[in-house]
C-alpha cells in the first residue's frame, strides 16, 4: 500500500509547461555550479604541463564551458535575473578574451567541428 501512495505523490509532483514539456526541478543554483566548474577547469589547466597534448585537449574543453555559460546567461535573462546573467556573461568574457588570436581562432574551429562531427578524440587519427 505504501508503494502506491508514493507513486501517487510522485505523479502529483510532475509539472508541465504550456507546450506540454515536463518541467524538471533541480536543487541548487545553476550559476554557482557554473562558477565552480570554471574554477575547477582553471585549476586543472594549472596542474597540467602546458607543453603536453593533455593541455591542448583541455584547452579545447574551454569552448564547451563558454557555451554552457552562454546558455546559463540566456536562462537568467529569460527569468529576468540580470545580476546572475551578468555573472555568467563575465565568465564568458574571462574564458574568451585573454588568448592570443591564433589560439582563439584554432579553438573556435575545433569547437565548430565538434558541434558538427563530435569530439576529436573519437576520430581515427587519419581523419584529423
Helices and strands as residue ranges (DSSP letters): H 2-13, E 15-16, E 22-23, H 30-47, H 53-78, H 82-97, H 101-117, G 120-122, G 125-127
